Amino acid sequence: MLQRLALACVTAIVLGSSPSLAQSPSPNGVITLDPPGAIKAEGTWSLGARAGDFVFVAGMQGVDPATNTLVQDPQARVLRAFLNIKLIAQSEGASLQDCVRLTVYVSDLHRFAPMVDKAQAELWGKPPYPPRTMVEVQRLFDHDIVEIDSVFYAPKKK
């Protein structure tokens, strides 16, 4: 009896500590992502999902994971948005170089596009950069300045 209880506890700890197993996969194997150290998703959305060999990251803002609030400095906020994406991608074995698509939404293209370029140059280091679309929008959630949507190729390890 004690052995069964110990086995049940160990199983619960192992399953509970795995970010990919936080939620059951869909019938087709889509897994919702919520890695340790990431921002907290509040509401009816998740940080990302793995579908086969692809990782889809939700639109990320420059939210500091420690406080779950927006970073104040605009350049630091843009960089933080990319770092939030990087953390989620890395949790599934992808690097920034595995990014196959970026869509960047900014509230002022002329003001914030150079900040996006600077953050990408800092994080990627050098070309090649992923395919990217940048769009100016009238308003973002919490009246933010940037939100970045991304897709990564990360083949499952066999």
Backbone as CSV, one residue per row, in Angstrom:
resi,resn,N_x,N_y,N_z,CA_x,CA_y,CA_z,C_x,C_y,C_z
1,MET,0.825,-1.193,0.000,0.000,0.000,0.000,0.868,1.256,0.000
2,LEU,1.910,1.278,0.842,2.804,2.432,0.922,3.547,2.633,-0.399
3,GLN,3.906,1.526,-1.069,4.597,1.629,-2.353,3.694,2.254,-3.410
4,ARG,2.413,1.881,-3.419,1.476,2.456,-4.395,1.303,3.958,-4.164
5,LEU,1.197,4.328,-2.896,1.063,5.743,-2.560,2.304,6.521,-2.989
6,ALA,3.479,5.973,-2.735,4.730,6.623,-3.141,4.802,6.739,-4.654
7,LEU,4.429,5.687,-5.373,4.445,5.721,-6.836,3.480,6.776,-7.359
8,ALA,2.293,6.858,-6.763,1.312,7.864,-7.187,1.847,9.271,-6.962
9,CYS,2.523,9.496,-5.833,3.086,10.823,-5.546,4.188,11.183,-6.524
10,VAL,5.086,10.248,-6.795,6.175,10.495,-7.745,5.608,10.777,-9.129
11,THR,4.627,10.005,-9.566,4.005,10.213,-10.877,3.376,11.603,-10.949
12,ALA,2.670,12.007,-9.908,2.038,13.328,-9.891,3.078,14.439,-9.968
13,ILE,4.183,14.284,-9.262,5.243,15.297,-9.286,5.862,15.394,-10.665
14,VAL,6.175,14.258,-11.272,6.792,14.255,-12.604,5.853,14.855,-13.624
15,LEU,4.610,14.437,-13.633,3.661,14.976,-14.611,3.379,16.451,-14.360
16,GLY,3.308,16.846,-13.112,3.027,18.241,-12.788,4.174,19.167,-13.094
17,SER,5.410,18.661,-13.124,6.563,19.527,-13.355,6.881,19.704,-14.829
18,SER,6.270,18.943,-15.704,6.543,19.052,-17.134,5.644,20.106,-17.752
19,PRO,6.222,21.189,-18.326,5.389,22.257,-18.859,4.470,21.780,-19.980
20,SER,4.941,20.873,-20.826,4.135,20.413,-21.948,2.978,19.547,-21.500
21,LEU,3.063,18.964,-20.301,1.997,18.096,-19.836,1.028,18.821,-18.911
22,ALA,1.139,20.138,-18.830,0.260,20.904,-17.969,-1.190,20.723,-18.413
23,GLN,-1.381,20.523,-19.696,-2.717,20.289,-20.217,-2.653,19.072,-21.122
24,SER,-3.730,18.337,-21.166,-3.778,17.161,-22.030,-3.737,17.600,-23.481
25,PRO,-3.066,16.820,-24.325,-3.062,17.153,-25.749,-4.474,17.053,-26.332
26,SER,-4.689,17.779,-27.416,-5.961,17.683,-28.120,-6.046,16.297,-28.774
27,PRO,-7.184,15.938,-29.340,-7.280,14.635,-30.014,-6.243,14.457,-31.128
28,ASN,-5.785,15.568,-31.711,-4.775,15.484,-32.772,-3.365,15.738,-32.268
29,GLY,-3.194,15.844,-30.954,-1.863,15.981,-30.376,-1.361,17.391,-30.169
30,VAL,-2.215,18.411,-30.304,-1.790,19.781,-30.049,-1.625,19.956,-28.538
31,ILE,-0.476,20.493,-28.139,-0.161,20.675,-26.724,-0.078,22.167,-26.420
32,THR,-0.776,22.598,-25.393,-0.732,23.985,-24.940,0.511,24.178,-24.086
33,LEU,1.201,25.291,-24.285,2.466,25.546,-23.598,2.309,26.575,-22.484
34,ASP,3.010,26.331,-21.388,3.046,27.249,-20.244,4.355,26.988,-19.491
35,PRO,5.498,27.354,-20.101,6.784,27.013,-19.484,7.090,27.815,-18.225
36,PRO,7.887,27.241,-17.339,8.306,27.974,-16.138,9.078,29.233,-16.528
37,GLY,8.861,30.306,-15.775,9.567,31.559,-16.016,8.903,32.467,-17.024
38,ALA,7.845,31.980,-17.673,7.151,32.795,-18.671,6.149,33.719,-17.991
39,ILE,5.643,34.671,-18.759,4.589,35.543,-18.248,3.362,34.692,-17.943
40,LYS,2.440,35.243,-17.215,1.202,34.531,-16.878,0.124,34.898,-17.888
41,ALA,-0.443,33.883,-18.525,-1.560,34.101,-19.441,-2.827,34.208,-18.610
42,GLU,-3.517,35.313,-18.719,-4.754,35.528,-17.975,-5.879,35.716,-18.972
43,GLY,-6.929,34.961,-18.808,-8.054,35.069,-19.721,-8.149,33.866,-20.632
44,THR,-8.739,34.075,-21.777,-9.050,32.972,-22.691,-8.001,32.813,-23.787
45,TRP,-6.742,32.690,-23.382,-5.662,32.475,-24.342,-4.541,31.728,-23.637
46,SER,-3.624,31.196,-24.429,-2.456,30.520,-23.870,-1.205,31.114,-24.507
47,LEU,-0.068,30.857,-23.892,1.199,31.423,-24.369,1.630,30.857,-25.696
48,GLY,1.314,29.601,-25.919,1.726,28.977,-27.164,1.172,27.578,-27.269
49,ALA,1.457,26.964,-28.409,1.021,25.596,-28.645,2.014,24.900,-29.559
50,ARG,2.207,23.613,-29.316,2.995,22.774,-30.219,2.014,21.952,-31.027
51,ALA,2.176,22.005,-32.342,1.395,21.188,-33.262,2.394,20.496,-34.180
52,GLY,2.631,19.224,-33.911,3.624,18.489,-34.687,4.998,19.082,-34.476
53,ASP,5.645,19.456,-35.569,6.998,20.004,-35.507,7.027,21.532,-35.426
54,PHE,5.867,22.138,-35.237,5.808,23.594,-35.190,5.354,24.091,-33.824
55,VAL,5.942,25.210,-33.415,5.587,25.867,-32.165,5.022,27.235,-32.533
56,PHE,3.804,27.475,-32.093,3.119,28.735,-32.349,3.088,29.516,-31.044
57,VAL,3.669,30.717,-31.061,3.721,31.545,-29.860,2.695,32.659,-29.997
58,ALA,1.917,32.851,-28.938,0.900,33.903,-28.934,1.554,35.263,-29.126
59,GLY,0.775,36.233,-29.518,1.283,37.592,-29.613,1.867,38.011,-28.275
60,MET,3.146,38.349,-28.275,3.836,38.703,-27.033,4.055,40.199,-26.963
61,GLN,3.846,40.719,-25.771,4.129,42.110,-25.468,5.359,42.157,-24.569
62,GLY,5.812,43.343,-24.275,6.983,43.523,-23.425,6.634,43.470,-21.952
63,VAL,6.094,42.339,-21.530,5.686,42.135,-20.143,6.835,41.481,-19.380
64,ASP,7.170,42.050,-18.249,8.199,41.487,-17.379,7.603,40.283,-16.646
65,PRO,8.171,39.070,-16.838,7.612,37.883,-16.181,7.639,37.961,-14.653
66,ALA,8.566,38.713,-14.096,8.672,38.806,-12.632,7.502,39.571,-12.020
67,THR,6.994,40.562,-12.758,5.921,41.403,-12.217,4.617,41.267,-12.990
68,ASN,4.673,40.659,-14.165,3.535,40.532,-15.080,2.966,41.906,-15.451
69,THR,3.867,42.889,-15.569,3.479,44.233,-16.001,4.377,44.656,-17.161
70,LEU,3.895,45.618,-17.941,4.664,46.111,-19.082,5.938,46.821,-18.626
71,VAL,7.031,46.571,-19.337,8.287,47.279,-19.108,8.062,48.727,-19.552
72,GLN,8.589,49.672,-18.814,8.307,51.081,-19.078,9.047,51.651,-20.289
73,ASP,10.363,51.441,-20.375,11.161,52.002,-21.467,10.766,51.352,-22.800
74,PRO,10.448,52.148,-23.829,9.997,51.574,-25.102,10.982,50.584,-25.735
75,GLN,12.277,50.923,-25.797,13.242,49.996,-26.407,13.345,48.704,-25.588
76,ALA,13.383,48.846,-24.275,13.447,47.670,-23.397,12.172,46.844,-23.511
77,ARG,11.050,47.485,-23.756,9.776,46.770,-23.900,9.770,45.931,-25.169
78,VAL,10.269,46.494,-26.260,10.348,45.740,-27.516,11.281,44.540,-27.336
79,LEU,12.435,44.768,-26.730,13.374,43.677,-26.475,12.733,42.615,-25.589
80,ARG,12.013,43.010,-24.558,11.364,42.069,-23.642,10.339,41.213,-24.377
81,ALA,9.612,41.799,-25.325,8.648,41.019,-26.111,9.369,39.884,-26.850
82,PHE,10.513,40.200,-27.459,11.296,39.159,-28.140,11.835,38.128,-27.142
83,LEU,12.269,38.572,-25.974,12.774,37.633,-24.968,11.670,36.706,-24.469
84,ASN,10.449,37.220,-24.367,9.321,36.378,-23.969,9.061,35.294,-25.012
85,ILE,9.161,35.667,-26.274,9.006,34.700,-27.365,10.117,33.657,-27.289
86,LYS,11.330,34.127,-27.114,12.499,33.241,-27.059,12.345,32.186,-25.966
87,LEU,11.880,32.589,-24.790,11.718,31.652,-23.675,10.737,30.539,-24.032
88,ILE,9.621,30.895,-24.634,8.610,29.895,-24.985,9.140,28.971,-26.078
89,ALA,9.799,29.532,-27.080,10.370,28.704,-28.154,11.419,27.749,-27.597
90,GLN,12.303,28.259,-26.740,13.356,27.421,-26.163,12.791,26.302,-25.309
91,SER,11.647,26.529,-24.686,11.046,25.478,-23.862,10.663,24.264,-24.692
92,GLU,10.570,24.448,-26.003,10.239,23.354,-26.914,11.411,22.973,-27.816
93,GLY,12.602,23.432,-27.455,13.794,23.043,-28.197,14.104,23.881,-29.419
94,ALA,13.476,25.030,-29.570,13.724,25.904,-30.722,14.583,27.090,-30.302
95,SER,15.402,27.563,-31.220,16.178,28.781,-31.006,15.568,29.886,-31.864
96,LEU,16.054,31.103,-31.690,15.560,32.198,-32.530,15.827,31.923,-34.005
97,GLN,16.905,31.213,-34.301,17.223,30.885,-35.689,16.226,29.890,-36.290
98,ASP,15.403,29.261,-35.451,14.370,28.337,-35.929,13.046,29.034,-36.189
99,CYS,13.013,30.353,-36.039,11.793,31.114,-36.295,11.521,31.138,-37.792
100,VAL,10.313,30.751,-38.175,9.955,30.731,-39.595,8.972,31.839,-39.967
101,ARG,8.486,32.590,-38.957,7.541,33.663,-39.261,7.399,34.604,-38.081
102,LEU,7.511,35.892,-38.345,7.248,36.938,-37.350,6.227,37.908,-37.930
103,THR,5.252,38.244,-37.128,4.346,39.336,-37.468,4.420,40.313,-36.308
104,VAL,4.827,41.532,-36.610,5.029,42.550,-35.583,3.978,43.640,-35.777
105,TYR,3.228,43.882,-34.719,2.221,44.939,-34.716,2.752,46.075,-33.854
106,VAL,2.772,47.269,-34.406,3.245,48.445,-33.663,2.197,49.547,-33.752
107,SER,2.180,50.392,-32.729,1.201,51.476,-32.706,1.669,52.706,-33.494
108,ASP,2.963,52.763,-33.805,3.516,53.872,-34.591,4.711,53.322,-35.364
109,LEU,4.501,53.042,-36.637,5.516,52.382,-37.458,6.820,53.172,-37.524
110,HIS,6.728,54.471,-37.756,7.946,55.274,-37.896,8.738,55.358,-36.593
111,ARG,8.050,55.381,-35.468,8.729,55.485,-34.176,9.293,54.148,-33.693
112,PHE,8.520,53.056,-33.853,8.898,51.798,-33.222,9.581,50.786,-34.145
113,ALA,9.471,50.925,-35.465,10.153,49.993,-36.376,11.667,49.968,-36.140
114,PRO,12.330,51.123,-35.952,13.766,51.077,-35.664,14.090,50.328,-34.362
115,MET,13.195,50.403,-33.384,13.413,49.686,-32.128,13.293,48.175,-32.334
116,VAL,12.366,47.776,-33.183,12.215,46.356,-33.516,13.476,45.866,-34.222
117,ASP,13.945,46.646,-35.201,15.178,46.273,-35.919,16.364,46.140,-34.960
118,LYS,16.487,47.088,-34.040,17.598,47.065,-33.081,17.525,45.834,-32.181
119,ALA,16.339,45.513,-31.681,16.174,44.337,-30.811,16.490,43.055,-31.574
120,GLN,16.025,42.959,-32.805,16.321,41.759,-33.605,17.809,41.634,-33.887
121,ALA,18.454,42.728,-34.235,19.893,42.684,-34.505,20.656,42.241,-33.255
122,GLU,20.218,42.715,-32.083,20.872,42.338,-30.829,20.687,40.847,-30.531
123,LEU,19.479,40.341,-30.733,19.191,38.953,-30.368,19.626,37.936,-31.418
124,TRP,19.431,38.244,-32.685,19.818,37.308,-33.741,21.309,37.400,-34.044
125,GLY,21.887,38.571,-33.796,23.308,38.758,-34.038,23.627,39.146,-35.470
126,LYS,23.197,38.335,-36.394,23.464,38.607,-37.817,22.444,37.854,-38.653
127,PRO,22.341,38.195,-39.936,21.423,37.457,-40.806,21.830,35.985,-40.869
128,PRO,20.948,35.120,-41.228,19.611,35.427,-41.746,18.614,35.716,-40.623
129,TYR,17.705,36.605,-40.943,16.599,36.918,-40.045,15.358,36.193,-40.552
130,PRO,14.385,35.940,-39.699,13.182,35.244,-40.163,12.313,36.147,-41.036
131,PRO,11.466,35.543,-41.859,10.507,36.348,-42.612,9.659,37.149,-41.622
132,ARG,9.417,38.406,-41.959,8.714,39.276,-41.020,7.759,40.203,-41.755
133,THR,6.618,40.418,-41.141,5.679,41.442,-41.570,5.517,42.391,-40.405
134,MET,5.598,43.700,-40.671,5.379,44.691,-39.620,4.226,45.583,-40.056
135,VAL,3.269,45.727,-39.146,2.047,46.453,-39.462,1.769,47.479,-38.379
136,GLU,1.396,48.679,-38.803,0.946,49.685,-37.838,-0.538,49.469,-37.599
137,VAL,-0.918,49.456,-36.318,-2.312,49.275,-35.946,-2.765,50.448,-35.087
138,GLN,-4.057,50.652,-35.047,-4.583,51.783,-34.289,-4.405,51.592,-32.787
139,ARG,-4.638,50.365,-32.311,-4.552,50.138,-30.868,-4.212,48.688,-30.590
140,LEU,-3.399,48.489,-29.547,-3.054,47.162,-29.057,-3.586,47.004,-27.639
141,PHE,-3.619,45.778,-27.162,-4.090,45.496,-25.806,-3.312,46.342,-24.797
142,ASP,-3.990,46.863,-23.813,-3.408,47.741,-22.795,-2.747,48.981,-23.397
143,HIS,-3.187,49.383,-24.595,-2.630,50.549,-25.290,-1.111,50.417,-25.445
144,ASP,-0.660,49.189,-25.685,0.767,48.928,-25.807,1.306,49.458,-27.129
145,ILE,2.642,49.401,-27.267,3.311,49.910,-28.464,3.681,48.797,-29.441
146,VAL,3.782,47.539,-28.933,4.225,46.441,-29.790,3.611,45.122,-29.325
147,GLU,3.329,44.258,-30.295,2.946,42.875,-30.025,3.506,42.044,-31.169
148,ILE,4.130,40.913,-30.819,4.839,40.112,-31.814,4.308,38.687,-31.802
149,ASP,3.876,38.235,-32.947,3.346,36.894,-33.157,4.424,36.086,-33.878
150,SER,4.621,34.831,-33.498,5.722,34.079,-34.108,5.422,32.595,-34.239
151,VAL,6.130,31.973,-35.186,6.037,30.535,-35.435,7.457,29.995,-35.554
152,PHE,7.696,28.842,-34.932,9.013,28.206,-34.924,8.913,26.778,-35.444
153,TYR,9.981,26.338,-36.087,10.103,24.944,-36.511,10.992,24.250,-35.489
154,ALA,10.453,23.234,-34.838,11.177,22.523,-33.791,10.783,21.052,-33.844
155,PRO,11.433,20.281,-34.726,11.060,18.866,-34.848,11.106,18.163,-33.492
156,LYS,10.087,17.340,-33.260,10.037,16.573,-32.021,11.195,15.590,-31.993
157,LYS,11.795,15.467,-30.821,12.877,14.507,-30.663,12.273,13.109,-30.582
158,LYS,12.899,12.164,-31.287,12.349,10.804,-31.299,13.131,9.897,-30.411
